[in-house]
Amino acid sequence: MARFGGRGYGFCILFVIIGAILGGLLGELLRDVDVLSGVMPYLARTFPVFDVAPFTVNLYVIQFTMGLSFAPNLMSILGIVLALFLFRRY
């Protein structure tokens, strides 16, 4: 099994995903804070990387709709960087 920093790649990917989610949530929570009103619009603004429009598959017994969008904000990117730093450090 491939190892990265003494742990597996799966653990690193988990760290990155959790860092991105927590960074994005923190950005959304801090968006309306008055003290940070000068900088937070830039940190909480999303940047669409790719967007797959939703499509529907009808199998007559079951119908499902799928789509995918990846639009991180700068806080989620900072969360990824922090997660990688913590992963490498510990």
C-alpha distance (Angstrom), angle and dihedral (degrees) to the residues before:
residue distance angle dihedral
M1 . . .
A2 3.80 . .
R3 3.78 115.2 .
F4 3.80 131.0 -155.3
G5 3.78 118.8 -170.6
G6 3.80 92.0 -17.7
R7 3.81 93.2 -52.2
G8 3.77 133.6 79.7
Y9 3.79 127.9 -90.9
G10 3.79 90.2 -113.0
F11 3.79 91.0 62.1
C12 3.82 90.1 49.5
I13 3.82 91.4 50.9
L14 3.80 89.6 48.9
F15 3.82 89.8 52.2
V16 3.82 91.0 50.1
I17 3.81 93.6 48.5
I18 3.81 92.9 47.9
G19 3.82 90.4 46.4
A20 3.80 91.4 51.5
I21 3.80 92.9 48.1
L22 3.81 94.6 46.3
G23 3.81 92.2 44.9
G24 3.80 91.3 50.2
L25 3.80 92.1 47.7
L26 3.79 91.1 48.5
G27 3.79 90.2 50.8
E28 3.79 91.5 51.5
L29 3.81 92.5 46.8
L30 3.81 93.3 49.4
R31 3.81 94.7 44.1
D32 3.82 94.4 94.8
V33 3.82 98.7 39.7
D34 3.81 108.1 124.4
V35 3.82 95.5 -147.0
L36 3.81 91.3 57.5
S37 3.80 95.8 40.1
G38 3.82 92.6 117.8
V39 3.80 97.8 56.3
M40 3.81 107.0 22.7
P41 3.82 97.4 76.0
Y42 3.81 87.2 63.1
L43 3.80 95.1 44.2
A44 3.81 94.8 45.7
R45 3.82 97.2 43.5
T46 3.79 111.5 112.3
F47 3.78 124.0 -131.3
P48 3.82 113.0 -153.8
V49 3.79 109.2 -137.5
F50 3.79 97.8 175.1
D51 3.76 137.3 -13.6
V52 3.78 127.1 -165.0
A53 3.77 108.7 -162.4
P54 3.80 115.0 -124.6
F55 3.78 115.3 -96.1
T56 3.79 130.3 -171.1
V57 3.79 127.0 -135.4
N58 3.79 114.5 -161.0
L59 3.80 114.4 -164.5
Y60 3.84 93.0 170.2
V61 3.79 90.1 -120.3
I62 3.77 96.7 52.0
Q63 3.77 131.7 13.8
F64 3.78 124.5 -162.0
T65 3.78 136.8 177.0
M66 3.80 124.0 -147.8
G67 3.79 134.2 -175.2
L68 3.78 137.8 149.2
S69 3.77 133.4 -150.3
F70 3.80 129.6 177.9
A71 3.81 113.2 -166.2
P72 3.83 112.3 151.4
N73 3.78 124.2 -175.1
L74 3.79 125.2 -142.5
M75 3.81 91.9 -100.2
S76 3.80 90.7 57.6
I77 3.81 89.8 49.9
L78 3.81 89.0 50.7
G79 3.82 87.2 50.0
I80 3.81 89.9 53.8
V81 3.81 91.6 50.1
L82 3.80 91.3 48.2
A83 3.81 91.2 47.7
L84 3.81 91.4 51.9
F85 3.81 90.4 47.6
L86 3.80 91.4 51.0
F87 3.79 91.9 44.6
R88 3.82 92.4 53.0
R89 3.80 92.9 43.3
Y90 3.81 98.8 50.5
